């Protein structure tokens, strides 16, 4: 996945307007593919949900890697560089396989979480906050809380969208008097 997303991002920047797709083997790329295209000042990454991630003023540079080859010579690799707001200021940062993968995975987790948030609220589990792919509710102890029901609501909502209907989505839930991290 790392290499495939990296090549798709690089290809899109080198060929503005051309769509470069990566998809896991066996899945329909029209439904599950991650698409990159450069339009104007942005490298766009279209997620399976249809939502877009934007990378400002992307360029491809031959970048020196922090390692050497077998002979001790420096290794250079094509990488996408773009501008982003980081630590309160604009910074020029490089994208690489792990970076693209983390962005896609976390954004897709959010795309699964949002409908689950609405479904939980509708089921009278009032949300207090979300943390990445977690939805925390504060509910009255008199309500008759049910962790299995909570998890089932999340899975049903997350897999109700066309892009995720056949995904093996799972959720777990717990009940306690305060937030804890397992």
Secondary structure, 3 states (H helix, E strand, C coil): CHHHHHHHHHHHHHCCCCCEEECCCCCCHHHHCEEEEEECCEEEEECCCCCEEEEEEEEEEEEEEEEECCCCCEEEEEEEEEEEEECCEEEEEEECHHHHHHHHHHHHHHHHHHHHHHHHHHCCCCEEEEECCEEEECCCHHHCCCHHHHHHHHHHHHCCCHHHCCCCCCCCCCCCCCCCCC
